[in-house]
Amino acid sequence: MSLDHRLIDLLVCPLCKGPLQLLRDEQSRPLELVCPADRLGFPIRDGIPVMLEPEARVLEAFPAPPPSPLPFPPTP
């Protein structure tokens, strides 16, 4: 079963409301939705994303997002 790309575009992280990235397995099947900011992976079971914090796994090896730029230059 596959996920509709329109659904993926609408979903956000239930914790931080940030964007999610779709991870696929070797056969290009949807595996989980990842929140880079929280370093959590939300599983996809039978084509349905499980967007519950207790069901998410912590991603140790996922790269941290780059720091957001400051709204003004730092003072020396």
LINRA-V925457 format. One record per residue. N is the residue number from 1. SS is DSSP state (H for helix, E for strand, C for the rest). PSI is psi in radians with two decimals (999 if undefined). Layout:
{{N,SS,PSI} {N,SS,PSI}}
//
This chain:
{{1,C,2.44} {2,C,2.84} {3,C,2.47} {4,C,2.23} {5,H,-0.46} {6,H,-0.62} {7,H,-0.77} {8,H,-0.68} {9,H,-0.47} {10,H,-0.47} {11,C,2.49} {12,E,2.90} {13,C,2.27} {14,C,-0.27} {15,C,-0.95} {16,C,-0.10} {17,C,0.34} {18,C,2.99} {19,E,2.71} {20,C,2.66} {21,E,2.42} {22,E,2.17} {23,E,2.42} {24,E,2.74} {25,C,-2.98} {26,C,-0.50} {27,C,0.21} {28,C,0.41} {29,C,2.51} {30,E,2.28} {31,E,-0.91} {32,E,2.84} {33,E,2.23} {34,E,2.35} {35,E,1.88} {36,C,-0.57} {37,C,-0.74} {38,C,-0.15} {39,C,0.86} {40,E,2.54} {41,E,2.11} {42,E,2.17} {43,E,2.74} {44,E,2.04} {45,E,2.16} {46,C,0.65} {47,C,0.13} {48,E,2.13} {49,E,2.31} {50,C,1.73} {51,C,0.85} {52,C,2.31} {53,H,-0.74} {54,H,-0.38} {55,H,-0.21} {56,C,2.63} {57,E,2.58} {58,E,2.31} {59,C,1.84} {60,C,-0.68} {61,C,-0.03} {62,C,2.33} {63,C,2.49} {64,C,2.56} {65,C,2.67} {66,C,2.60} {67,C,2.54} {68,C,2.53} {69,C,2.61} {70,C,2.55} {71,C,-0.24} {72,C,2.75} {73,C,2.50} {74,C,2.64} {75,C,2.47} {76,C,999}}
//
